[in-house]
Amino acid sequence: MRTTLEQIQTALASAYPITFLVSAEEERLERLLQRFGAGARPEPLPVLVWNCVDGFTGDTGDGSTDPLEALAWIATQGPKGLYVLKDMGDVLADRRVLRRLRDTALKVRDSGRFLFILTTDGQIPASLRPLSYVVVSMFPDEAELRALTESRIATYNPSAAALDRLVTALKGMSLTEADHLLRRLLSPEREIDEGFFDEVLAEKEQVTRKEGILEFVPPQAGLGDMGGLDQLKEWVRERSDLFTAEARKQGLPLPKGVLLMGMSGCGKSLAVKVIAHEWRMPLFRLDMNLVFSGVHGSPEWVFHRALQAIESVAPAVLWIDEIEMGVAGYHEGESGSLTRIFSTFLTWMQEHRAEVFVAATANRIQLLPAEIIRKGRFDQVFFVDLPNDEERKEILTIHMRRQGIDAARLDLILLASATRGWNGAEIEQAVVSARISAHAMGGEVTQNNLLQTFGKIIPLSRTMEEQLKAIRSWARTRALPATTQARPEM
């Protein structure tokens, strides 16, 4: 993704009279334009800033707070320069302001005067689009973050590796938020250790929540927390170091994504968290229902913001849960938000160069269009089936360990046989329920407690037997089993 300065340079080189700056960081963008104006050739260009309270700040300008008068002054008397109009985007619904802005843009074209309108939603009136260039500046780029970080931790003499790690950890924060965080965390007696980076990550979670599009998910589950799925685990291990600096130096290809499909409760979401944990990358979840809700704007714009945001925090894992809910109902040749979003996503999956790995999960896999599962978008498509006997033993052992139950004194072969046809979520709930029952009776969990609890659970595979058969039939020739199929059932 191009930096903000590169986007501004393109806008001015293309001689667009209006540039819309999509960002909530007014001060940062003003500083960037000051730098750009000072380095302009053949002569520096002044930066004139207007807002609806003070008019033009500084010695230049007519001081008017009325947008119509301010635009008229720029068109008739304004000198060459970069005009930053901070509140103009909020009044473009007024047709008089829109008319005056369009006329002003036509008058200042090729005159050395450039209009920059700050906005946070990226909605451009149709009449201004031919005269405008849009610069999306969601977050500061790495160079800006590095300059800030070096200035704040210079006295700590950090290693090059620690500095690089801190800059990467701060990605996705605004420059103001990153500055406040460093000021709060750094103190004369503080060391830049693992605890320091944990606090940076915790702050990043809060920043992501304020953005409201992507949800930060702490990737706390490792390979040891996931039972079975041996082929998926091996695939993850083989790619565990491809996002490192050493791999980048060697020019190794980066994996683009994986699609996990199968019955609900079989561990697809857990597998996504495991991938992020094993690859030491932050995990962000995109809720397609939120995209289509309209709470944050038009679905197309919200989806575009989400892709911009995840690129800005790269390297990262983007988790799209129940992806079929976002593309269900898509039909080639149709129009509308769904089709445009689907097309944007396919193109982005194919063409993006950011270090973003897409992990998508799907339950109703028959709803997925063929375009989304072809090679080149997802590196691999895995089918996650119900666990076999050996996998159920692993899953039972994991959940017993979590509940403080000694699995060594239990007959795991019998318990695994008793849970045939169960998914991982059902096994977990059965173990939890058995512990609660044992606690209520004032004793430890026994094998009889577990078997009695098992008898009270009707597995999903029984209530949705027809759907399970259909899913298995669909996936047989379309996906790689996440579990080696050579393991026989008991």
N, C-alpha and C positions, 0 to 999 in steps of 0.2 A: 504494500500500500504506500502511495507517495506521501511524502511529508507535507505539512501545511505550507511551508515556504515554497516547495516545488509546485503545489497547486496554485498558489498566488502568482508565482512567476508565469505559469502557463496562462492564467487569466489575463494578465497584463500584456504578455507577448502576443496574445490573440486579439488585443485591442478591444476587449469587452468593456463597455462603459460602466456596467454594474457587476459587482461581485457579491454574492450572498455568502456570508461566513456563518456556517451552521456550527454553533458552539455556545456553551454557557460561560466560557472564560473570557470575559471582555478584556481584562487587564493583560492577559497573556497575548491575545491577538493584537492588542494595541502595541505591545512591545515588539511583536514580530513585524508589524507594519512600520514601526519606527526604524527597526534595523534595515528593512527592505528599502525604505525611503532614503535613509542615509547612504546606502550603497548604490543608489540609482545612477545611471550614466545616460547622457554626458554630464548631468548635474544632479545633485541631491534633490529629492522632492520632499516638501514639508508634509506633515501629517496633521490634518485639522479634524478635531473630534467634536461631534455635536450630540447633545442629548436634550430631552424635552424639558429639563429643569433649568439648565444653565445656558442653553443655546450652544454656540461655539465657545469652547474653553480657550484661554490664552488671549493673545493680543489681536489675533486675526479673526474676521467674521463680523456679522452684524449684531450678534448677541440675541437674536430672536429665538424664542422657544417654539414658535409656530412652524410646523414642518413645511407648510406652503411657502412661507417667507424665506425659510432657510434654503430650500431648493431653488427658489427664484434668485437668491443672492449668488448661489454657486453657478447658476447658468449665465448670469449677466456680469458679475463682478469678481467671482472667485478666481484666485491665482492657480497656477499649475500646482498639483499636489494630490495626495491621497486623502479622501474625505471619508471619515469613519462616522457613520450615522447609527448611533446606538439604539435608538428607540423607533426608528422609522419602520421596522418590520411589524410593529404592533399596530400601526395605523393604516396599513395598506388596504384594509377593508373599506376605508373611505375612498369613494371613487374620485373625489377631487384630488386627494393626495396621490392616488395611483396615476391620474392623468398628468399631474405636474411632474411626478418622478419620471414618467416615460418621456415627456417633453424635454426635461433636463438632461436625461441620458442621451437623447438625440443631439442636443446642443453641445454637450461636452465631448462627444466622440471625436477622437483624433486631436484633442486639444491639450493633452497632457494632464487632464483632470479625470480622476477615477473615483467612482462611488463604491464604498464598501458598506453593506447593510448587515448588521448583526441580527441573527435570528436563532431560535432554538429548535424549530420544528421543520425547517426545510421546505415549507409549503410556498411555492413560487406562483404568483398570479400569471395566468396564461399570457396576458398582454406583454409581460416583461421577459418571458422566457427567451425570445430571440435576441434580447439585448444583455442577457445575463450569463454569468458563469457561477457555478455552485462549488464552494470549497467546504468539504465536510471535515471538520477538525474536532473529532470526538475527544481525542486524548493527545497529549504531547508525544512527540516521537522520541526515539532512544537518545538522540543527540541532546535534546532539551533536558531529559531526565538525567543524563550523565553529567551535564554541566551543573545542574542543581545539586546532585548527589556529591560530586567532587568538592563543591564549595562548602557543603555542610559537614563532610567527614574528613576534610583534609588533615585536621590535627590528629586523627586517629591512626594515620599511616596504614590504611587497609591494604591487603594484598590485592593484586589484580583480579584474582578469582572472586574474592569477596565483593569487590566493587561491581564486577559484572553480574554477580548473583543478586546484588541489591537493586541494580538498575532493572534487571528482569523482573524482580518481585514488585517493583513500583509501577510496572506497566499496567495501564488501565485506570490509573488515578489521574485526576487533573493535576496541573502543576501546583496549584494552591493546596490541594489535599496532600500531595506528596511532601510539600514544604512543611505543612503543619505537622504531619506525622514524624518527619525527621527531627523537627524541633522538639517534639514531645518525647521521643524515644532516646535521643542522644543526650548524654550527660557526661561530665568529666570521668566518672567512675564506671561508666557503662562499657561493656565489651560487645563487639559485633559477633555474637555467637549464634547457636541454633535457637536459643530463646528469643533473640532479637528478631530473627527471620520469622519465627512463629507469630510474633506480635504484628509484624508487617502483613503477614497473610491474614490475620484476624481483621486488621483494618481494611484490607482489600475486600473482605466479605461485606463489610458495611458499605463501602463505596459502591459495590455492585448492586446492593439492595436499593440504594438511592437511585440508581439508573433505572431500575424497574423493569428491564427487559430480560436480562440474563440473571439466573439464580446461581450463586456460588455454592458448590457442593463440596464439603470437605472430603477428599478421597482417603478415607481411613481404613479401607479394606484391602488387604494384600492377598497374594495367591494362596496363602495358608488358610484364609477365611472362606475360600470357595471350594466346595466339594465337587469332584468329578471334572467334566469338561476338559479332558486331557489334551485334545487337539487344539482347543482354543488357548489353553495355557501355554502350550509349546509355541503357538503363533505369537503370543504376547512376549514370551521370553526372547524369541529371535529378534524382535524389534525394540528391545528395551533400551538400547543405547543409540538409536538413530537420530534422536533429537538433541544430542550432545554437541558441544563445540568441536570435538575431535571428529565426529561423523561429518559435520559440515565441512571441515577442512579436507576430508577425503572425497567429498562430493557424492556421498551415498544418497540414494533416492529416499525421500521421506514418504512414509505411508500416509494415504489420504483419509481413509476411513474404513469402518467395518459396520456391517448391518447384522444385528442379532435378531432372529425371528424365532417364534415358537409360542408354546402355551404360556399363559400367565402364571407367575409364581415359580418359574423354573430357573431363575437366577440371571436373567438378562440385565437388569438394572445393577445387580451386584457386580456383574462382569465389567460393566462400564466403569464403576468405581475402582475396580481392581486394575484396569488398564491405566487409569490416571495415577494411581498410587505407584504402580511398578515403573512407570515412565517418569515419575517425579514431575508431573505437570499439573497445573490447576485445572479443575473441572467446573464447567459452567453448563447449566441446563437451560434449554430454550423451550418454553411452554407454548406450543402452537395454538392452544386455546386462548392464551393471552394475546397472541398476535392478532387473532381474528376478533377479539372482543371490542376493539375500537377505543379502549381506555386510553391508550397512548398515541392515538392518531390512526390514520388509514393503515390497513394491514400491510400494503406494499411498503410504506415508509417505515413502519415498525420493524418489518423483516429486514429491510435494508440497514437500518440502524443496528440491528442485532449482528449482522454480518460484519459491519464496520467495527463494532465494539469488540467482537471476538478476535478480529485480526489485530486490533490495537493491543491486546493483552497476550498475543502469541509469544512464545509457544504455549498452547493450551489445548484442552480437549473440549469439544463442543458436543454436548449430549442432547440429542433430540429424542425425547421419549414418545412412544406411540406415534411414530412418524406417519403411519397410515391415516391418522386423524387429520393431518394437515394436507394430505393429498387425496383423500377419499372423495370421490365425485369428480375428479379431474378427467376430462375427455379431450383428446387431441382436437384442435380446431375451435374449441370454445373460447370465449372471452370471459373477463371478470377477474376479481382479485385472486382467486384460487389458481387460475391458470397462469397469471403473471408471476405469482410467487413461486409456483412450481418451476416455471421456466427459468426464473432468476436463480433458484437453488441449484438446478441442474447445471447451468452455465458456471456458477460459482464453484461448484464441486469439481468441475472439469478444469477450470482455468486459474483458480486462486493460487498464489505463490506464498502466502503466509504460512507459518508453521502451526497450522490448525489441523487437528485430527478430529474427524467427525465420527462419533459413535452413536448410531441410531438403533432404536429397538422397535419391534413391531409385534403385535399379537395377532391381528387379523390380516395375515400376510396376503390373502387372496385379493385384498383391496389395493395392493401396491401395483402401480403401472410398471410395465416392463422396462421403461427407460431408466428407472431409478436403480435397478439392480444389475445393470450391465457393467462390465469391467471398465475401468477408467474413472469411475466415480467412487465406488467402494472397492478397496483392495480385496476384500473377502466377504462373502455372505455365509454366516453360520446359522445352522438350524439347531436350536436348543430344545432337545426332547426331554421327556420325563426321565429322571435318573434311573439307571439300572441298579442291580443289587449292590455292586461294589460302591457305586456312587452314593447310594443311600446310607451305607455304612459310614462313609466319610462324612456325610452331612450330619448323621446322628452324632458322631464323635465330636464334630465341631460345636454343635449346639449344646451337647452335654458339658463340654469343657466350659462354655460360656456360662452355663447355669450351675457350675460347681459340682457336677455329677461325675462320679468315677466310672468311666465307660469300661474299664478293665474288668469290673466285677459283674458285667452284664453280658448276655448272649446277643452280640450284635448281629450274628447271622439270623437268629430268630426274629429280632426286631426289624431287620431289613426286609425279611420275607413278609412280615406283617404289614409293612408299609408299601407293598408293591402297588404301582400305579399312582403313587403320591408324588407331588412336586415338593421342591425344597421348602417353600413357604409353609406348606401343611405340616411337614416334619418339624420345622421350627416351632410352630404353634402347639403341636402335640407335646413336645418336650417342655415348653414353658408351662402348659396347662398341668402336666404331671407334677412339676415342681410345686406349683401353687396348691394342688390337691394334697401333696405330701406335707407341705407346710401347715395346711389347715388341720391335718390329722396329727400334727406334732411329730412326724417322723421323717426319715430320709426317703429319697426317691428309690423305689424298687422296680424290678422288672414287671411285677404285677401292676404297679401304678401306671407304668407306660402302656402296657397292653390294654388296660381298662380305658385309658384315655384314647388310645388308637381306635377302640371300638365305637367311640362316640363321634368320630369324624368321617364324613362322607367325602371322598376326594373329588376334585373337580373333573378328573378324567372319567369318573362314573356318571356324573350329572351332565357332562358335555361330551359324551363318547363319540357322537357323530361328528362334532366339530373337530375333535382331536384326530379322527381318521382322515378327515378332509385336509387338515393342515399337514399331516404326515405325507399324504399322497401328493400334495402340491409341492412340498419341499424336497421330495425324493430326488428329483433331477435338477433342482434349481439352487440348492444350497449345500454346503459342506457340513456334515454332522460335527457338532462341537465335541462329541464323544466318539472315541474309536468304536466302530461297530462290531469289532471282533469279540467284544466281551459278551459272553452268553448270559442270558437270564437264568436264574436258578429255578 
